Amino acid sequence: MKNIIFIVLTSFILFSCEDVLIEKPKSVAEETFYNTSSEVEAALVAIYEPLRGQNGIGGIYTAIQEAQTDYSYGRGSLTVLNAFQGLDGNYVNNTGNVWNNFYLSIRNANIVIKNTPLGKKLTPAEVSKYVGEAKFLRALSYFHLVRKWVVVPIRTESNMTVLEIKRSTVEEVYKLILEDLVFAEANLPDVAPLVGKPSKWAVKTLLADVYFNTNKYAEARDKAIEVIQSAKYSLVPVVVADDFNKIFGPDVISTPEEIFYLKFSALSGFWFGRYPHHPGSKLFGGGGFYGHYTDKESNLIIKNMDQNDLRYKLWYSYNIGLGPNSLLNKKFISPNTTEPTNDLPLYRYADVLLIYAEAVCRAGGAPTADAVEKLNMVHRRAYGKDPKIPNAAVDFILGD
């Protein structure tokens, strides 16, 4: 079982015997709380919480995204998302909650960005590091917002108290994202101080993804190859499908391919993991919403998938009342805990390899041997082969 220490940010009312009833919360927040490293670290935790929460990336947001993939269907209240025909009453509310959570994380990041430079017991290097972490997380939130909603209001430390803000253009949102990430890249450490915190390599990976999504393929390629050539990451080898638990299982603290994950403990269970499972399977904390499923006959991706691919073997048959061909997925399992502790990978080394391979093709107009090799590394591992050794049985051929 993982042991992850979470710092809980609590509020304090400072008073003397003479003025017990006089509260000065502004004085406490701006002059007292951001003076030491431990105080700023506590404030940083508040940025992560909305992202990890039930209505954040760690929960409903990812459930919504997953229901709109080609290999998976949403069941129950998620059914409406399969058809891309808008939102019903449930998902108007759920989507609104997701929006609120992203902006709560942004608000908490803005507070850190604004107040940390005023800290009286912080060195300039500490200030830059903490502000860099906050800007990385703010950029991450805006990156999800701009792709989901396209035009969104920009709230920064400079307009936090303004009630009405117009929606900004896509270009304006991406401009802020890139400014935040460039600052974070210059100021975050080479090695993250704790698992679950970003390093400069996490920033470079997010930059590669941002560049790719804005059609700047050469920049995406170059940023991804920086991460690859750092030699800090590698794919975790697997031989059988159950070996994926070495990557996604509840007892994993970190792996050689972890770049940036949202971390969970028994105190804040992994909410999204409930969606793919049925309670009767006992594969996920005794619970499960079976909100995501697929069909081995009608879903063409699953029907045509090579059954020797170990990722296919993560699908398991279970009767959810929709016929004998229904499959659920056991990528994330936690059979022995009430509050599952699996982590949610946002960026793994596999992602960097695939971003690089695709960016090379788009930047140059054709694949290269190096791009195909990076793709093959991921493909070999999916078949239980050594990612670094060519394998004629599963490798893609450049000339094809």
C-alpha positions in Angstrom: 0.0 0.0 0.0 1.3 3.4 -0.9 2.0 5.9 1.8 1.6 9.4 0.4 1.7 12.4 2.8 -0.9 15.1 2.0 -0.6 18.5 3.6 -4.0 19.9 4.5 -4.2 23.6 4.2 -6.1 25.0 7.3 -7.2 28.5 8.1 -5.9 30.4 11.2 -7.4 33.4 13.0 -4.6 35.3 14.7 -5.6 37.4 17.6 -4.4 39.0 20.9 -6.1 39.2 24.3 -7.1 42.8 23.5 -8.8 42.2 20.1 -10.2 38.7 20.3 -13.2 39.7 18.1 -11.2 41.5 15.4 -10.3 39.3 12.4 -7.8 40.4 9.8 -8.0 37.6 7.2 -6.4 39.7 4.4 -3.4 40.4 6.7 -3.1 36.7 7.5 -3.4 35.5 3.9 -1.0 38.0 2.3 1.5 38.8 4.9 1.7 35.7 7.1 1.0 32.6 5.1 3.4 32.9 2.2 6.6 33.6 4.1 8.1 30.1 4.3 8.6 27.1 2.1 6.3 25.0 4.1 3.5 27.6 3.9 3.8 27.9 0.1 4.0 24.1 -0.3 0.7 23.9 1.6 -0.8 26.5 -0.7 0.4 24.5 -3.7 -1.6 21.5 -2.6 -4.8 23.5 -3.0 -4.0 23.7 -6.8 -3.9 19.9 -7.2 -7.1 19.1 -5.2 -9.6 20.3 -7.8 -7.7 18.4 -10.5 -7.7 15.2 -8.5 -11.3 15.5 -7.3 -14.5 13.7 -8.3 -15.4 16.5 -10.7 -11.9 17.0 -12.1 -9.4 15.1 -14.2 -9.4 12.4 -11.6 -13.1 11.8 -12.0 -16.0 12.9 -14.2 -13.9 14.9 -16.7 -12.0 11.8 -17.7 -15.2 9.7 -17.7 -16.8 12.2 -20.1 -13.8 12.0 -22.4 -13.6 8.2 -22.3 -17.3 7.9 -23.2 -16.5 9.7 -26.5 -13.8 7.4 -27.7 -14.2 5.1 -30.6 -13.3 1.9 -28.7 -15.6 2.5 -25.7 -19.2 3.3 -25.0 -20.8 5.2 -22.2 -23.7 3.5 -20.3 -26.5 4.9 -18.2 -26.1 8.7 -17.7 -23.0 8.5 -20.0 -25.0 7.1 -22.9 -25.9 10.6 -24.3 -22.2 11.3 -24.8 -21.8 8.4 -27.3 -23.8 10.1 -30.0 -22.1 13.6 -29.8 -25.6 15.1 -29.8 -25.1 17.6 -27.0 -25.7 17.1 -23.3 -28.8 16.1 -21.3 -29.7 17.5 -17.8 -27.2 15.3 -16.0 -24.3 16.2 -18.1 -25.0 19.9 -18.3 -24.6 19.8 -14.5 -21.6 17.5 -14.6 -19.9 19.5 -17.3 -20.5 22.7 -15.3 -18.9 21.0 -12.3 -15.8 20.2 -14.4 -15.6 23.8 -15.6 -15.8 25.0 -12.0 -13.1 22.6 -10.8 -10.7 23.8 -13.5 -11.3 27.4 -12.6 -10.9 26.6 -8.9 -7.5 25.1 -9.6 -6.6 28.2 -11.7 -7.8 30.5 -8.9 -5.6 28.7 -6.4 -2.7 28.9 -8.8 -3.2 32.6 -9.2 -3.1 33.1 -5.5 0.3 31.4 -5.3 1.7 33.3 -8.3 0.6 36.6 -6.8 1.6 36.1 -3.2 4.7 34.0 -3.2 7.0 36.8 -4.5 6.0 38.7 -1.3 7.3 36.0 1.0 9.8 37.4 3.5 11.7 34.1 4.2 12.0 32.8 0.7 15.1 33.0 -1.6 14.6 34.2 -5.2 15.3 30.6 -6.4 12.5 29.3 -4.1 10.1 31.9 -5.3 10.8 31.1 -9.0 10.4 27.3 -8.3 7.1 27.7 -6.5 5.7 30.2 -9.1 6.9 27.8 -11.8 5.0 24.9 -10.3 1.8 27.0 -10.1 2.2 28.2 -13.6 2.7 24.7 -14.9 -0.6 23.6 -13.2 -2.4 26.7 -14.5 -1.2 26.0 -18.0 -2.4 22.4 -17.7 -5.9 23.5 -16.6 -6.1 26.1 -19.5 -4.9 23.4 -22.0 -7.8 21.2 -21.1 -10.2 24.1 -21.0 -9.3 25.5 -24.4 -9.6 22.1 -26.1 -12.9 21.3 -24.4 -14.6 24.7 -24.7 -12.5 26.5 -27.3 -13.1 30.1 -26.1 -12.8 30.6 -22.4 -12.2 33.5 -20.0 -8.6 34.1 -19.0 -8.3 34.6 -15.2 -4.8 35.4 -13.9 -3.3 36.9 -10.8 -4.0 40.4 -12.2 -7.8 40.1 -12.6 -8.8 37.8 -9.9 -11.4 40.1 -8.4 -13.1 41.2 -11.6 -16.5 39.7 -11.8 -17.3 39.8 -15.5 -14.6 38.8 -18.0 -15.1 38.2 -21.7 -14.1 34.9 -23.3 -10.7 35.1 -24.9 -9.7 33.7 -28.3 -8.0 30.4 -28.7 -4.8 32.3 -29.7 -4.9 34.3 -26.5 -5.4 31.3 -24.3 -2.5 29.4 -26.0 -0.3 32.5 -25.6 -0.8 32.4 -21.8 -0.3 28.6 -21.8 3.1 29.0 -23.6 4.2 31.9 -21.4 3.5 29.9 -18.3 5.2 26.8 -19.6 8.3 28.7 -20.8 8.6 30.2 -17.3 8.1 26.8 -15.6 10.6 25.1 -17.9 13.3 27.6 -16.9 12.6 27.4 -13.1 11.5 23.9 -12.2 14.1 21.3 -11.1 15.7 18.6 -13.2 14.3 16.0 -10.7 10.9 16.6 -9.0 11.2 16.8 -5.2 8.3 14.4 -4.7 6.5 12.0 -6.9 3.4 13.8 -8.2 5.2 17.1 -8.6 6.4 18.3 -12.0 10.0 18.5 -13.1 11.3 20.5 -16.0 10.9 17.3 -18.1 7.2 17.2 -17.3 7.1 20.8 -18.6 8.8 19.9 -21.8 6.4 17.0 -22.3 3.4 19.3 -21.8 5.0 21.8 -24.2 5.4 19.1 -26.8 1.7 18.3 -26.5 0.7 22.0 -26.6 2.8 22.6 -29.7 1.4 19.5 -31.4 -2.2 20.6 -30.7 -1.4 24.0 -32.2 0.0 22.4 -35.4 3.6 23.5 -34.5 4.9 20.1 -35.4 8.6 20.9 -35.6 8.5 22.5 -32.2 6.6 19.5 -30.8 9.2 17.1 -32.3 12.1 19.1 -30.9 10.7 19.3 -27.4 9.8 15.6 -27.3 13.2 14.5 -28.5 14.7 16.6 -25.6 12.8 14.4 -23.2 13.8 11.2 -25.1 17.4 12.1 -25.3 17.6 13.0 -21.6 17.6 9.2 -21.0 15.7 9.7 -17.8 12.7 7.5 -18.7 12.1 4.1 -20.1 9.2 1.8 -20.8 8.3 -0.7 -18.1 8.6 -4.2 -19.6 5.6 -6.5 -19.6 5.3 -10.2 -20.5 1.7 -11.0 -19.8 -1.4 -8.7 -19.5 -1.3 -8.8 -15.7 2.1 -7.1 -15.8 0.3 -3.9 -16.6 -0.3 -3.7 -12.9 3.3 -2.7 -12.6 2.3 0.5 -14.4 -1.3 1.1 -13.3 -1.7 -1.0 -10.2 -2.8 0.4 -6.8 0.6 -0.4 -5.1 2.7 1.4 -7.6 4.4 4.5 -6.2 6.4 5.4 -9.3 7.9 3.8 -12.4 10.7 4.6 -14.9 8.1 5.8 -17.4 6.2 8.2 -15.1 6.6 11.8 -16.2 3.6 13.5 -14.6 0.7 11.7 -12.8 -2.1 12.7 -10.6 -1.4 10.9 -7.3 -4.0 9.3 -5.1 -4.0 7.7 -1.7 -6.6 5.9 0.6 -7.4 9.4 1.8 -8.5 10.6 -1.7 -9.4 7.5 -3.7 -9.1 7.3 -7.4 -12.6 8.2 -8.5 -12.4 7.6 -12.3 -11.4 4.0 -11.7 -14.9 3.2 -10.6 -16.4 3.8 -14.1 -15.1 0.8 -16.0 -16.0 -1.9 -13.5 -19.1 -3.8 -12.3 -19.5 -4.2 -8.5 -19.8 -7.9 -8.9 -16.4 -8.2 -10.5 -14.8 -7.2 -7.2 -11.9 -5.7 -9.2 -12.2 -2.2 -7.9 -12.6 -1.6 -4.2 -15.8 -3.7 -4.2 -17.6 -1.1 -6.3 -17.9 0.2 -9.8 -20.4 2.1 -12.0 -19.9 0.0 -15.2 -20.3 3.3 -17.0 -17.8 2.4 -19.7 -17.9 -0.8 -21.7 -17.4 -2.1 -25.2 -18.8 -4.9 -27.4 -16.6 -7.5 -28.9 -18.8 -7.9 -32.0 -20.3 -4.5 -32.8 -17.4 -2.3 -31.9 -15.1 -2.4 -35.0 -12.0 -1.4 -33.2 -12.3 -4.2 -30.6 -13.5 -6.7 -33.2 -10.5 -6.0 -35.4 -7.9 -5.8 -32.7 -5.1 -8.4 -32.7 -5.9 -10.7 -29.8 -2.2 -11.3 -29.3 -1.9 -7.6 -28.2 -1.8 -7.7 -24.4 -3.9 -4.5 -24.3 -6.8 -6.6 -25.8 -6.5 -8.9 -22.9 -7.3 -6.1 -20.5 -10.9 -6.4 -21.7 -13.0 -9.0 -19.8 -16.4 -10.4 -20.3 -19.1 -9.4 -17.9 -22.9 -9.4 -18.1 -24.1 -5.8 -17.6 -27.5 -6.5 -19.1 -26.6 -5.5 -22.6 -26.0 -8.9 -24.2 -23.4 -11.6 -24.1 -20.7 -9.6 -26.0 -20.2 -6.8 -23.4 -16.7 -6.3 -22.2 -15.3 -4.2 -19.3 -11.8 -3.0 -18.9 -9.3 -3.9 -16.1 -6.5 -1.4 -16.9 -7.0 0.0 -13.4 -7.8 -2.5 -10.8 -7.7 -2.3 -7.0 -9.4 -5.5 -5.6 -8.2 -5.3 -2.0 -8.9 -1.7 -1.0 -12.1 0.2 -0.2 -10.6 3.5 -1.4 -8.5 2.6 -4.5 -5.0 4.2 -4.7 -4.2 3.9 -8.4 -2.6 7.0 -9.9 -3.9 8.6 -13.1 -1.1 9.0 -15.7 -1.3 12.3 -17.5 2.1 11.8 -19.3 4.1 8.6 -19.5 7.2 8.0 -21.6 5.0 6.1 -24.0 3.1 9.4 -24.7 6.4 11.2 -25.5 7.5 8.5 -27.9 4.1 8.7 -29.7 4.0 12.5 -29.8 7.5 12.5 -31.2 6.7 9.8 -33.9 3.6 11.7 -35.1 5.2 15.1 -35.0 8.1 13.9 -37.1 5.7 12.6 -39.7 3.7 15.8 -39.8 6.7 18.2 -39.7 8.4 16.4 -42.5 5.5 15.1 -44.5 6.5 11.5 -44.2 7.7 9.0 -41.5 11.3 8.4 -40.8 13.1 5.4 -39.6 13.6 7.0 -36.2 9.9 7.9 -35.9 8.9 4.3 -36.8 11.4 3.0 -34.3 9.8 5.1 -31.5 6.3 3.8 -32.5 7.7 0.2 -32.5 9.1 0.6 -29.0 5.5 1.1 -27.8 4.1 -1.6 -30.1 6.6 -4.2 -29.0 5.9 -3.6 -25.3 2.2 -4.0 -26.1 2.9 -7.5 -27.3 5.1 -8.4 -24.3 8.3 -8.0 -26.2 11.5 -6.1 -25.3 10.8 -2.5 -26.4 14.5 -1.9 -27.4 15.0 -5.0 -29.6 13.6 -5.1 -33.1 11.0 -7.9 -33.6 9.9 -8.8 -37.1 6.7 -10.4 -35.8 5.2 -7.1 -34.5 7.3 -4.2 -35.9 5.9 -1.8 -38.4 8.0 -1.4 -41.6 9.0 2.0 -42.8 8.5 1.0 -46.4 4.9 0.0 -45.8 
